[in-house]
């Protein structure tokens, strides 16, 4: 499934806080750098995320 609605901040919040049956992941389980890379990868098809990432 190709998602276009994932933004990095949403992905990071869900990973750190968990949701429903998905557990949270602590910094000892996934580093901030790895989480940033994961969020960027998942948001790669989101035109809004790509535009905001290139402006940073």
N, C-alpha and C positions, 0 to 999 in steps of 0.2 A: 504494500500500500504506500503510495506516495503522498505524504502529508505536506500541506502548505500552510498550516495554522500553528506550527510550533515555533515559538519565539524563545531565545536563549534564557531569559529570565524565568519563564514558565517552567521550562525543563529543569533548571537548577532548583527552583522552589519545590517541585514535585520530588526530585531526587533527595533533597535534604530533609523534607518534611514527611514524605510518604503520602499515600492517598489510598483510601479503601483498603484492599488487601495487599497493596504494594508497601513493603516496609521502607523506612527511611534509611539512607546510607550516610554514615558518619564520615568525617574527614579522614579517619583512620582506614576507612574502607575504599573511598575514592577521593583522591586529592582534589584540591580546588583547581589545579591546572588540568587534571584529567577531566573533571566535570566541565570546565570551560570548553575543552576540545570536543567533548561529547555533545554539549549543547549546540556548539557551532555546527557540528556535523549534522545533527538532526534538523537544524534550522536552515540548512543549505538550500532547500527548495522554496523557502518562504521569501518572496520578493521584498517584503517589509523588513525582515531581518537582514537581508543582504544589503539593503540600502543603508540601514542604521549602522551596520558593522563597518561599511566602507567609509562612513563619515566620522568614525571615532579616531 
